[in-house]
Amino acid sequence: MTDALTLTWPNHDRLLIASNETDYEWIAGDAEPVKAKDRGRIGEGEATGVVACGDGLDALDALAIDGKLMDQKIRLVYVDPPFGAQKRFGHYRDTLSTAAWLSMLRDRLAALKPLLSPDASVWLHLDETMSHRARLVLDEVFGESAYVATIVWQKRLTVESRTAVSVSHDPILVYAPAGRKHWKTVRNRIASTVAGSNRDGDPRGPWRDAPFTAPGYRAGQQYTIINPAGIELTPPRGRSWFATRPVFERLVAEDRIWWTKRGAGQPRIKNFEIDGTQVPGTIWSGEEVGTNDDAKRHLAGLFAEAESVFDTPKPEALLERIIHIGSNPGELVVDLFGGSGTTAAVAHKMGRRWFTSERLVDTVSNVLVPRLATVVGGTDFGGVTTKHGWAGGGAFEVVQVRPRLGRVRELPYVVDSAASASRNR
Ligand SMILES: C[S@@+](CC[C@H](N)C(=O)[O-])C[C@H]1O[C@@H](n2cnc3c(N)ncnc32)[C@H](O)[C@@H]1O
Protein backbone atom coordinates (compact mmCIF):
# COMPACT_ATOMS: atom_id res chain seq x y z
CA MET A 1 0.00 0.00 0.00
CA THR A 2 1.42 3.41 -0.85
CA ASP A 3 1.55 5.64 2.20
CA ALA A 4 -1.37 7.67 3.35
CA LEU A 5 -3.75 7.06 0.47
CA THR A 6 -6.66 5.17 1.99
CA LEU A 7 -10.40 5.37 1.75
CA THR A 8 -12.08 5.89 5.07
CA TRP A 9 -15.72 5.98 6.16
CA PRO A 10 -17.76 6.16 9.38
CA ASN A 11 -17.09 3.04 11.51
CA HIS A 12 -14.17 2.06 9.25
CA ASP A 13 -12.44 0.44 12.23
CA ARG A 14 -15.38 -1.69 13.26
CA LEU A 15 -16.58 -5.05 12.01
CA LEU A 16 -19.96 -5.24 10.25
CA ILE A 17 -21.74 -8.41 11.26
CA ALA A 18 -25.14 -9.78 10.28
CA SER A 19 -27.77 -9.11 12.91
CA ASN A 20 -30.60 -11.07 11.28
CA GLU A 21 -31.51 -12.29 7.80
CA THR A 22 -31.26 -8.85 6.18
CA ASP A 23 -29.64 -6.33 8.56
CA TYR A 24 -26.16 -5.66 9.89
CA GLU A 25 -24.62 -4.14 12.98
CA TRP A 26 -21.17 -2.64 13.54
CA ILE A 27 -19.28 -4.06 16.46
CA ALA A 28 -15.95 -3.10 18.02
CA GLY A 29 -13.48 -5.94 18.60
CA ASP A 30 -13.95 -9.61 17.83
CA ALA A 31 -17.35 -11.22 17.38
CA GLU A 32 -18.55 -14.42 19.03
CA PRO A 33 -17.88 -17.56 16.95
CA VAL A 34 -20.77 -18.79 14.78
CA LYS A 35 -22.09 -22.32 14.45
CA ALA A 36 -23.51 -24.07 11.42
CA LYS A 37 -26.23 -26.72 11.34
CA ASP A 38 -26.53 -29.45 8.69
CA ARG A 39 -29.74 -29.10 6.73
CA GLY A 40 -29.39 -31.75 4.09
CA ARG A 41 -27.58 -33.26 1.20
CA ILE A 42 -28.44 -33.51 -2.47
CA GLY A 43 -27.11 -36.16 -4.85
CA GLU A 44 -25.05 -39.31 -4.57
CA GLY A 45 -21.42 -39.95 -3.62
CA GLU A 46 -18.86 -37.53 -2.29
CA ALA A 47 -20.16 -33.99 -1.72
CA THR A 48 -17.92 -31.62 -3.66
CA GLY A 49 -19.97 -28.51 -2.94
CA VAL A 50 -21.47 -26.68 0.03
CA VAL A 51 -24.40 -24.26 0.10
CA ALA A 52 -24.28 -22.21 3.29
CA CYS A 53 -27.51 -20.38 4.05
CA GLY A 54 -26.38 -17.30 5.95
CA ASP A 55 -24.17 -14.24 5.78
CA GLY A 56 -20.87 -14.85 3.99
CA LEU A 57 -18.76 -13.68 6.92
CA ASP A 58 -20.65 -15.93 9.34
CA ALA A 59 -20.37 -18.83 6.89
CA LEU A 60 -16.57 -18.51 6.74
CA ASP A 61 -16.39 -18.09 10.50
CA ALA A 62 -18.43 -21.24 11.09
CA LEU A 63 -17.01 -23.47 8.37
CA ALA A 64 -13.35 -22.57 7.80
CA ILE A 65 -11.05 -24.75 9.89
CA ASP A 66 -7.29 -24.30 10.29
CA GLY A 67 -7.05 -21.74 7.49
CA LYS A 68 -8.89 -23.99 5.03
CA LEU A 69 -12.42 -24.31 3.72
CA MET A 70 -13.67 -27.80 2.80
CA ASP A 71 -10.14 -29.02 3.71
CA GLN A 72 -8.60 -26.90 0.96
CA LYS A 73 -7.18 -23.48 0.32
CA ILE A 74 -9.35 -21.40 -2.00
CA ARG A 75 -8.11 -21.12 -5.59
CA LEU A 76 -10.73 -18.74 -6.98
CA VAL A 77 -13.15 -16.23 -5.46
CA TYR A 78 -15.91 -14.70 -7.57
CA VAL A 79 -18.21 -12.31 -5.72
CA ASP A 80 -21.20 -10.49 -7.13
CA PRO A 81 -22.63 -8.61 -4.14
CA PRO A 82 -25.50 -6.12 -4.24
CA PHE A 83 -23.94 -3.17 -6.11
CA GLY A 84 -24.70 -0.47 -3.53
CA ALA A 85 -27.14 1.08 -6.02
CA GLN A 86 -30.06 1.78 -3.63
CA LYS A 87 -32.53 -0.51 -5.40
CA ARG A 88 -34.98 -3.18 -4.29
CA PHE A 89 -35.08 -6.35 -6.33
CA GLY A 90 -37.67 -9.10 -6.22
CA HIS A 91 -35.33 -11.37 -4.25
CA TYR A 92 -33.14 -8.99 -2.26
CA ARG A 93 -32.55 -5.39 -1.22
CA ASP A 94 -29.59 -3.30 -2.30
CA THR A 95 -30.14 -0.43 0.12
CA LEU A 96 -27.14 -0.32 2.47
CA SER A 97 -25.61 3.09 3.23
CA THR A 98 -22.29 3.64 1.48
CA ALA A 99 -20.40 3.23 4.76
CA ALA A 100 -22.16 -0.03 5.61
CA TRP A 101 -21.69 -1.33 2.06
CA LEU A 102 -17.94 -0.62 2.18
CA SER A 103 -17.56 -2.32 5.56
CA MET A 104 -19.70 -5.25 4.40
CA LEU A 105 -17.45 -5.79 1.40
CA ARG A 106 -14.15 -5.16 3.19
CA ASP A 107 -14.91 -7.45 6.12
CA ARG A 108 -15.93 -10.36 3.89
CA LEU A 109 -12.91 -10.02 1.60
CA ALA A 110 -10.62 -9.75 4.63
CA ALA A 111 -12.11 -12.97 6.03
CA LEU A 112 -11.37 -14.73 2.72
CA LYS A 113 -7.76 -13.57 2.58
CA PRO A 114 -6.16 -16.06 5.01
CA LEU A 115 -8.00 -18.89 3.26
CA LEU A 116 -6.57 -18.19 -0.19
CA SER A 117 -4.01 -20.38 -1.92
CA PRO A 118 -0.84 -18.65 -3.17
CA ASP A 119 -2.20 -19.06 -6.71
CA ALA A 120 -5.60 -17.52 -5.95
CA SER A 121 -7.41 -14.71 -7.70
CA VAL A 122 -10.37 -12.67 -6.50
CA TRP A 123 -12.94 -11.40 -9.01
CA LEU A 124 -15.30 -8.69 -7.77
CA HIS A 125 -18.31 -8.06 -10.01
CA LEU A 126 -19.95 -4.63 -9.61
CA ASP A 127 -21.45 -1.84 -11.65
CA GLU A 128 -19.98 1.65 -11.61
CA THR A 129 -21.92 2.84 -8.56
CA MET A 130 -19.19 1.60 -6.22
CA SER A 131 -16.42 0.17 -8.37
CA HIS A 132 -14.14 3.21 -7.87
CA ARG A 133 -14.49 2.93 -4.09
CA ALA A 134 -14.31 -0.84 -4.13
CA ARG A 135 -10.94 -0.72 -5.83
CA LEU A 136 -9.53 1.19 -2.84
CA VAL A 137 -11.13 -1.37 -0.52
CA LEU A 138 -9.45 -4.18 -2.46
CA ASP A 139 -6.16 -2.26 -2.30
CA GLU A 140 -6.60 -2.00 1.47
CA VAL A 141 -7.25 -5.72 1.86
CA PHE A 142 -4.86 -7.25 -0.72
CA GLY A 143 -2.42 -4.43 -1.52
CA GLU A 144 -2.14 -2.34 -4.67
CA SER A 145 0.33 -4.75 -6.24
CA ALA A 146 -2.36 -7.43 -6.26
CA TYR A 147 -4.43 -5.54 -8.84
CA VAL A 148 -4.46 -7.40 -12.17
CA ALA A 149 -7.09 -5.78 -14.41
CA THR A 150 -10.65 -4.62 -14.75
CA ILE A 151 -12.75 -6.76 -17.07
CA VAL A 152 -15.49 -4.94 -18.97
CA TRP A 153 -18.36 -7.38 -19.39
CA GLN A 154 -21.02 -6.43 -21.94
CA LYS A 155 -24.13 -7.26 -19.95
CA ARG A 156 -26.72 -6.16 -22.52
CA LEU A 157 -26.85 -5.98 -26.30
CA THR A 158 -29.82 -3.59 -26.43
CA VAL A 159 -29.92 0.15 -25.71
CA GLU A 160 -31.83 1.45 -22.67
CA SER A 161 -33.62 4.42 -24.24
CA ARG A 162 -34.89 5.95 -20.96
CA THR A 163 -31.42 6.87 -19.72
CA ALA A 164 -29.00 9.72 -20.48
CA VAL A 165 -26.33 7.20 -21.45
CA SER A 166 -27.24 3.56 -21.83
CA VAL A 167 -24.82 1.56 -19.70
CA SER A 168 -24.18 -1.78 -21.31
CA HIS A 169 -21.31 -3.10 -19.21
CA ASP A 170 -20.32 -4.11 -15.69
CA PRO A 171 -16.75 -3.86 -14.44
CA ILE A 172 -15.21 -6.95 -12.83
CA LEU A 173 -12.14 -6.11 -10.72
CA VAL A 174 -9.51 -8.85 -10.73
CA TYR A 175 -6.94 -9.15 -7.93
CA ALA A 176 -4.28 -11.79 -7.38
CA PRO A 177 -3.09 -11.51 -3.77
CA ALA A 178 0.35 -13.02 -4.59
CA GLY A 179 0.81 -10.37 -7.28
CA ARG A 180 0.01 -10.27 -10.97
CA LYS A 181 3.49 -11.45 -11.99
CA HIS A 182 3.14 -14.71 -10.10
CA TRP A 183 -0.50 -15.15 -11.13
CA LYS A 184 0.45 -14.84 -14.79
CA THR A 185 2.45 -18.06 -14.40
CA VAL A 186 -0.49 -20.01 -12.95
CA ARG A 187 -3.60 -18.67 -14.68
CA ASN A 188 -4.98 -20.44 -17.73
CA ARG A 189 -5.24 -18.94 -21.18
CA ILE A 190 -8.54 -18.99 -23.04
CA ALA A 191 -9.54 -20.50 -26.35
CA SER A 192 -8.87 -18.27 -29.29
CA THR A 193 -11.85 -16.27 -30.49
CA VAL A 194 -10.37 -15.90 -33.98
CA ALA A 195 -10.83 -18.76 -36.44
CA GLY A 196 -7.57 -20.24 -37.70
CA SER A 197 -6.59 -21.76 -41.03
CA ASN A 198 -4.12 -24.47 -42.04
CA ARG A 199 -1.93 -22.95 -44.74
CA ASP A 200 0.78 -25.61 -44.54
CA GLY A 201 -1.46 -28.67 -44.00
CA ASP A 202 -0.11 -29.08 -40.45
CA PRO A 203 -1.38 -32.43 -39.04
CA ARG A 204 -2.07 -30.66 -35.72
CA GLY A 205 -4.93 -28.75 -37.36
CA PRO A 206 -5.78 -25.08 -37.95
CA TRP A 207 -3.54 -22.39 -36.52
CA ARG A 208 -3.22 -18.63 -36.31
CA ASP A 209 0.09 -16.79 -36.61
CA ALA A 210 1.38 -13.95 -34.45
CA PRO A 211 4.58 -11.87 -34.73
CA PHE A 212 7.70 -13.47 -33.26
CA THR A 213 8.57 -10.17 -31.57
CA ALA A 214 7.88 -8.54 -28.20
CA PRO A 215 7.87 -4.87 -27.20
CA GLY A 216 10.93 -3.31 -25.51
CA TYR A 217 14.62 -4.16 -25.32
CA ARG A 218 15.43 -7.52 -23.67
CA ALA A 219 19.12 -8.41 -23.88
CA GLY A 220 18.52 -12.19 -24.01
CA GLN A 221 16.14 -11.79 -26.94
CA GLN A 222 18.44 -9.79 -29.23
CA TYR A 223 20.13 -12.18 -31.68
CA THR A 224 20.35 -12.80 -35.40
CA ILE A 225 17.90 -15.15 -37.09
CA ILE A 226 18.58 -16.46 -40.60
CA ASN A 227 15.40 -17.08 -42.57
CA PRO A 228 15.03 -19.96 -45.11
CA ALA A 229 16.06 -17.58 -47.93
CA GLY A 230 19.39 -17.00 -46.09
CA ILE A 231 18.62 -13.40 -45.08
CA GLU A 232 19.90 -12.26 -41.67
CA LEU A 233 17.21 -10.71 -39.48
CA THR A 234 17.41 -8.73 -36.22
CA PRO A 235 14.43 -7.52 -34.13
CA PRO A 236 12.81 -4.27 -35.32
CA ARG A 237 13.92 -1.09 -33.51
CA GLY A 238 12.55 -0.89 -29.93
CA ARG A 239 11.51 -4.55 -29.95
CA SER A 240 13.04 -7.93 -29.11
CA TRP A 241 12.44 -11.40 -30.47
CA PHE A 242 9.50 -13.09 -28.78
CA ALA A 243 11.74 -15.67 -27.02
CA THR A 244 15.38 -16.54 -26.38
CA ARG A 245 17.45 -18.36 -29.04
CA PRO A 246 17.12 -21.86 -27.47
CA VAL A 247 13.33 -21.44 -27.38
CA PHE A 248 13.34 -20.21 -30.99
CA GLU A 249 15.37 -23.23 -32.05
CA ARG A 250 12.98 -25.57 -30.26
CA LEU A 251 10.02 -23.89 -31.99
CA VAL A 252 11.71 -24.32 -35.40
CA ALA A 253 12.32 -28.00 -34.63
CA GLU A 254 8.65 -28.39 -33.65
CA ASP A 255 7.50 -26.70 -36.90
CA ARG A 256 5.93 -23.87 -34.88
CA ILE A 257 7.50 -21.05 -36.95
CA TRP A 258 5.83 -19.67 -40.09
CA TRP A 259 7.89 -17.52 -42.47
CA THR A 260 6.28 -14.68 -44.39
CA LYS A 261 7.09 -14.06 -48.10
CA ARG A 262 7.50 -17.82 -48.71
CA GLY A 263 10.56 -17.99 -46.47
CA ALA A 264 12.12 -14.67 -47.47
CA GLY A 265 10.35 -12.64 -44.75
CA GLN A 266 9.90 -12.49 -40.99
CA PRO A 267 9.32 -15.38 -38.56
CA ARG A 268 5.86 -15.70 -37.02
CA ILE A 269 4.70 -18.09 -34.33
CA LYS A 270 2.00 -20.69 -35.07
CA ASN A 271 -0.68 -20.98 -32.36
CA PHE A 272 -2.97 -23.96 -32.68
CA GLU A 273 -6.72 -23.87 -32.18
CA ILE A 274 -6.77 -25.70 -28.92
CA ASP A 275 -8.00 -24.38 -25.62
CA GLY A 276 -5.69 -21.93 -24.00
CA THR A 277 -3.81 -20.20 -26.74
CA GLN A 278 -4.99 -16.68 -26.06
CA VAL A 279 -4.10 -14.39 -23.16
CA PRO A 280 -7.41 -13.17 -21.66
CA GLY A 281 -8.25 -9.60 -22.59
CA THR A 282 -10.31 -7.04 -20.72
CA ILE A 283 -13.30 -6.63 -23.06
CA TRP A 284 -15.69 -9.55 -22.88
CA SER A 285 -18.60 -9.26 -25.27
CA GLY A 286 -22.10 -10.49 -24.55
CA GLU A 287 -21.93 -12.61 -27.68
CA GLU A 288 -18.92 -14.50 -26.30
CA VAL A 289 -19.88 -14.89 -22.64
CA GLY A 290 -23.61 -14.19 -22.51
CA THR A 291 -25.73 -11.33 -21.19
CA ASN A 292 -28.09 -10.82 -18.24
CA ASP A 293 -30.97 -11.72 -20.55
CA ASP A 294 -29.29 -15.00 -21.52
CA ALA A 295 -28.96 -15.82 -17.81
CA LYS A 296 -32.63 -15.04 -17.17
CA ARG A 297 -33.74 -17.15 -20.11
CA HIS A 298 -31.70 -20.06 -18.78
CA LEU A 299 -33.33 -19.78 -15.34
CA ALA A 300 -36.80 -19.35 -16.86
CA GLY A 301 -36.24 -22.63 -18.69
CA LEU A 302 -35.38 -24.35 -15.40
CA PHE A 303 -38.26 -23.13 -13.28
CA ALA A 304 -41.93 -23.09 -14.10
CA GLU A 305 -42.65 -20.61 -11.26
CA ALA A 306 -42.06 -17.02 -12.37
CA GLU A 307 -40.96 -16.01 -8.85
CA SER A 308 -37.99 -18.34 -9.13
CA VAL A 309 -36.54 -16.31 -12.00
CA PHE A 310 -33.95 -14.33 -10.14
CA ASP A 311 -33.53 -10.62 -10.98
CA THR A 312 -29.80 -10.38 -11.46
CA PRO A 313 -28.37 -13.76 -12.46
CA LYS A 314 -25.11 -13.87 -14.35
CA PRO A 315 -24.74 -16.05 -17.45
CA GLU A 316 -23.06 -19.42 -17.08
CA ALA A 317 -20.67 -18.68 -19.96
CA LEU A 318 -19.29 -15.66 -18.07
CA LEU A 319 -18.60 -17.77 -14.99
CA GLU A 320 -17.20 -20.54 -17.15
CA ARG A 321 -14.56 -18.21 -18.53
CA ILE A 322 -13.63 -16.90 -15.08
CA ILE A 323 -13.48 -20.38 -13.57
CA HIS A 324 -11.42 -21.65 -16.51
CA ILE A 325 -8.89 -18.80 -16.22
CA GLY A 326 -8.60 -18.93 -12.45
CA SER A 327 -8.77 -22.60 -11.49
CA ASN A 328 -8.24 -26.23 -12.48
CA PRO A 329 -10.43 -29.30 -11.90
CA GLY A 330 -10.57 -30.33 -8.25
CA GLU A 331 -9.68 -26.85 -6.97
CA LEU A 332 -11.96 -24.82 -4.71
CA VAL A 333 -14.12 -22.01 -6.12
CA VAL A 334 -15.93 -19.70 -3.67
CA ASP A 335 -18.83 -17.27 -4.10
CA LEU A 336 -20.11 -15.60 -0.92
CA PHE A 337 -23.11 -13.90 -2.60
CA GLY A 338 -24.74 -16.94 -4.14
CA GLY A 339 -28.04 -15.55 -5.50
CA SER A 340 -29.40 -18.02 -8.04
CA GLY A 341 -26.22 -20.14 -7.75
CA THR A 342 -24.56 -19.54 -11.12
CA THR A 343 -21.00 -19.88 -9.79
CA ALA A 344 -21.77 -23.12 -7.97
CA ALA A 345 -23.66 -24.58 -10.96
CA VAL A 346 -20.83 -23.87 -13.38
CA ALA A 347 -18.12 -24.96 -10.95
CA HIS A 348 -19.95 -28.27 -10.49
CA LYS A 349 -20.26 -28.83 -14.25
CA MET A 350 -16.54 -28.02 -14.63
CA GLY A 351 -15.39 -30.49 -11.96
CA ARG A 352 -14.34 -27.93 -9.38
CA ARG A 353 -15.11 -28.10 -5.67
CA TRP A 354 -17.26 -25.17 -4.63
CA PHE A 355 -18.61 -23.24 -1.66
CA THR A 356 -21.35 -20.65 -1.84
CA SER A 357 -23.23 -18.66 0.78
CA GLU A 358 -26.53 -16.82 0.42
CA ARG A 359 -28.24 -14.89 3.21
CA LEU A 360 -31.88 -15.15 2.28
CA VAL A 361 -33.71 -18.31 3.27
CA ASP A 362 -36.25 -17.90 0.46
CA THR A 363 -33.54 -17.50 -2.20
CA VAL A 364 -31.71 -20.58 -0.93
CA SER A 365 -34.82 -22.74 -0.71
CA ASN A 366 -36.70 -21.50 -3.80
CA VAL A 367 -33.89 -20.83 -6.27
CA LEU A 368 -30.36 -21.76 -5.30
CA VAL A 369 -30.79 -25.29 -3.97
CA PRO A 370 -33.46 -26.27 -6.56
CA ARG A 371 -31.18 -25.01 -9.36
CA LEU A 372 -28.20 -26.97 -8.08
CA ALA A 373 -30.45 -30.01 -7.68
CA THR A 374 -31.16 -29.84 -11.42
CA VAL A 375 -27.40 -29.70 -12.11
CA VAL A 376 -26.73 -32.76 -9.97
CA GLY A 377 -29.87 -34.49 -11.26
CA GLY A 378 -28.90 -33.94 -14.91
CA THR A 379 -32.07 -31.95 -15.73
CA ASP A 380 -30.39 -28.60 -16.39
CA PHE A 381 -29.88 -28.62 -20.15
CA GLY A 382 -28.94 -24.92 -20.47
CA GLY A 383 -25.88 -22.76 -19.84
CA VAL A 384 -22.60 -24.59 -20.33
CA THR A 385 -24.10 -28.09 -19.94
CA THR A 386 -23.58 -29.15 -23.57
CA LYS A 387 -20.14 -27.61 -23.89
CA HIS A 388 -18.93 -29.60 -20.89
CA GLY A 389 -20.81 -32.77 -21.79
CA TRP A 390 -22.52 -32.50 -18.41
CA ALA A 391 -25.05 -35.28 -17.74
CA GLY A 392 -25.55 -34.84 -13.99
CA GLY A 393 -23.93 -36.48 -10.98
CA GLY A 394 -22.13 -35.71 -7.76
CA ALA A 395 -23.50 -34.27 -4.56
CA PHE A 396 -23.52 -31.18 -2.36
CA GLU A 397 -24.34 -30.33 1.23
CA VAL A 398 -26.67 -27.67 2.59
CA VAL A 399 -25.95 -26.04 5.94
CA GLN A 400 -27.55 -23.14 7.77
CA VAL A 401 -25.45 -20.54 9.57
CA ARG A 402 -27.25 -18.43 12.12
CA PRO A 403 -26.35 -14.78 12.73
CA ARG A 404 -24.67 -14.05 16.06
CA LEU A 405 -27.21 -11.53 17.23
CA GLY A 406 -30.74 -11.97 15.91
CA ARG A 407 -32.99 -14.77 14.74
CA VAL A 408 -33.67 -16.15 11.26
CA ARG A 409 -36.27 -18.46 9.83
CA GLU A 410 -35.41 -22.10 9.66
CA LEU A 411 -34.25 -23.25 6.22
CA PRO A 412 -36.68 -25.99 5.12
CA TYR A 413 -34.95 -29.33 5.37
CA VAL A 414 -33.99 -30.62 1.95
CA VAL A 415 -34.71 -34.32 1.90
CA ASP A 416 -33.13 -35.63 -1.27
CA SER A 417 -32.41 -34.71 -4.85
CA ALA A 418 -35.55 -36.34 -6.25
CA ALA A 419 -37.77 -34.36 -3.87
CA SER A 420 -36.05 -31.05 -4.63
CA ALA A 421 -35.98 -31.60 -8.35
CA SER A 422 -39.68 -32.49 -8.36
CA ARG A 423 -40.48 -29.09 -6.82
CA ASN A 424 -39.24 -27.45 -10.01
CA ARG A 425 -41.47 -29.22 -12.44
C1 LIG B 1 -26.25 -9.80 -7.28
S1 LIG B 1 -26.89 -11.13 -6.43
C2 LIG B 1 -25.85 -12.47 -6.92
C3 LIG B 1 -26.29 -13.07 -8.22
C4 LIG B 1 -25.52 -14.31 -8.60
N1 LIG B 1 -24.18 -14.01 -9.01
C5 LIG B 1 -26.24 -15.07 -9.69
O1 LIG B 1 -25.66 -15.30 -10.77
O2 LIG B 1 -27.38 -15.43 -9.49
C6 LIG B 1 -26.37 -10.85 -4.79
C7 LIG B 1 -26.88 -11.88 -3.78
O3 LIG B 1 -26.12 -11.72 -2.56
C8 LIG B 1 -27.00 -11.97 -1.46
N2 LIG B 1 -26.37 -11.35 -0.29
C9 LIG B 1 -26.34 -10.05 0.05
N3 LIG B 1 -25.60 -9.85 1.15
C10 LIG B 1 -25.12 -11.06 1.50
C11 LIG B 1 -24.29 -11.51 2.56
N4 LIG B 1 -23.79 -10.67 3.46
N5 LIG B 1 -23.98 -12.82 2.63
C12 LIG B 1 -24.49 -13.71 1.72
N6 LIG B 1 -25.31 -13.33 0.72
C13 LIG B 1 -25.61 -12.02 0.60
C14 LIG B 1 -28.32 -11.36 -1.90
O4 LIG B 1 -29.39 -11.88 -1.14
C15 LIG B 1 -28.35 -11.73 -3.38
O5 LIG B 1 -29.01 -12.95 -3.57
The ligand as a MOL file (V3000), in Angstrom:
LIG
                    3D

  0  0  0     0  0            999 V3000
M  V30 BEGIN CTAB
M  V30 COUNTS 27 29 0 0 0
M  V30 BEGIN ATOM
M  V30 1 C -26.2520 -9.8030 -7.2810 0
M  V30 2 S -26.8910 -11.1320 -6.4270 0 CHG=1
M  V30 3 C -25.8500 -12.4750 -6.9210 0
M  V30 4 C -26.2900 -13.0750 -8.2190 0
M  V30 5 C -25.5230 -14.3080 -8.5960 0
M  V30 6 N -24.1780 -14.0130 -9.0090 0
M  V30 7 C -26.2360 -15.0730 -9.6910 0
M  V30 8 O -25.6590 -15.2960 -10.7730 0
M  V30 9 O -27.3820 -15.4290 -9.4920 0 CHG=-1
M  V30 10 C -26.3740 -10.8520 -4.7860 0
M  V30 11 C -26.8820 -11.8780 -3.7780 0
M  V30 12 O -26.1240 -11.7230 -2.5600 0
M  V30 13 C -27.0000 -11.9720 -1.4600 0
M  V30 14 N -26.3680 -11.3500 -0.2880 0
M  V30 15 C -26.3440 -10.0490 0.0490 0
M  V30 16 N -25.5980 -9.8550 1.1500 0
M  V30 17 C -25.1170 -11.0640 1.5040 0
M  V30 18 C -24.2860 -11.5110 2.5590 0
M  V30 19 N -23.7880 -10.6740 3.4580 0
M  V30 20 N -23.9760 -12.8240 2.6350 0
M  V30 21 C -24.4930 -13.7060 1.7220 0
M  V30 22 N -25.3060 -13.3270 0.7200 0
M  V30 23 C -25.6070 -12.0240 0.6010 0
M  V30 24 C -28.3210 -11.3580 -1.8960 0
M  V30 25 O -29.3920 -11.8770 -1.1370 0
M  V30 26 C -28.3460 -11.7280 -3.3770 0
M  V30 27 O -29.0140 -12.9490 -3.5670 0
M  V30 END ATOM
M  V30 BEGIN BOND
M  V30 1 1 1 2
M  V30 2 1 2 3
M  V30 3 1 2 10
M  V30 4 1 3 4
M  V30 5 1 4 5
M  V30 6 1 5 6
M  V30 7 1 5 7
M  V30 8 2 7 8
M  V30 9 1 7 9
M  V30 10 1 10 11
M  V30 11 1 11 12
M  V30 12 1 11 26
M  V30 13 1 12 13
M  V30 14 1 13 14
M  V30 15 1 13 24
M  V30 16 1 14 15
M  V30 17 1 14 23
M  V30 18 2 15 16
M  V30 19 1 16 17
M  V30 20 1 17 18
M  V30 21 2 17 23
M  V30 22 1 18 19
M  V30 23 2 18 20
M  V30 24 1 20 21
M  V30 25 2 21 22
M  V30 26 1 22 23
M  V30 27 1 24 25
M  V30 28 1 24 26
M  V30 29 1 26 27
M  V30 END BOND
M  V30 END CTAB
M  END
